[in-house]
Amino acid sequence: MHLQSEPIGLLRISSPIEFGQLFLGAAVGEFMRCYPAIQVDIELTTRLVDPVEEGFDVVIHRGRPQDSSLVARSMVSTPCRLYASPDYVARHGAPRTPADLSAHRCIHTSVEPLRKWQFLDPDTSVSITPVLTVNNITFAREAALQGAGIINVPEFIAEPLVEEGQLVRILEDCRLPTAELYALYPSRRFQSMKVKAFIDFMIARLEQQMQARALEDDGLAR
C-alpha cells in the first residue's frame, strides 16, 4: 500500500478580507512554493463561514467562535492600538485620556460589536459617536490616512504606516484588548496533512513577523 508522503490536493480556505489582503496573499504564495502539490482556493469575506456546510478545509476567524464542534487553533494574538494621521493631530489635537475620545472624530469598524472602545489599562470603556462606520478595517485605515479620524485596529494593520510617518499612535500608554485570529476546521480526528501543513506554516510565518516587530520596537525604544 502506498502511503502519502507529502500534502497534496485542493485546499479551500476562507479568510477575513483584511487579513487576506495584507498578509495571506504573500504567505500563500510562499506556502505553495513549499508545497507544490497543493492547489489553493481562497474566499475573502466579511461573513461567518460554516466550514462543514460550505466545504472549506480551513476558516480563518477573528476571535474564538461559539461553535464548539469546530477545532479552533490560535494563529496569532496581536495588540490593538489607536492611530490617526499627523494631519488629524495637527488640526484636532491628540486626546490625553480615553475620556477625551468622546469629543474626537472616531472611525468605527462594524466588526466591533458595540460603539464603545474598551481599555484594559486603565480599566474603562468609552462611548464614541463615529463620524464614519465601515465593515472593513483597511477601508477605515485609508480614511484615517486622509485625516478623517482616529481608528482602533490591530497593530499589523497600521504599524508599517507608523514607521513611514503616515500614522501616529494615539494614547500610546493605554492598553487595549488584543485581536486574536483562529484557524477553524471541523475535526482533529480527520485533520488532513494539507490542513496541518497550512496552519503550521501560517503560525510560523506570523510568529516570525511578530518577533521582527518586537525587535524593531525594542530598537526604537533604546
Helices and strands as residue ranges (DSSP letters): E 9-16, H 17-19, I 20-24, H 25-34, E 38-45, H 51-54, E 58-62, E 71-84, H 86-92, G 98-103, E 107-109, E 116-119, E 124-127, E 132-134, H 137-145, E 151-154, H 155-163, E 168-170, E 178-185, H 193-221
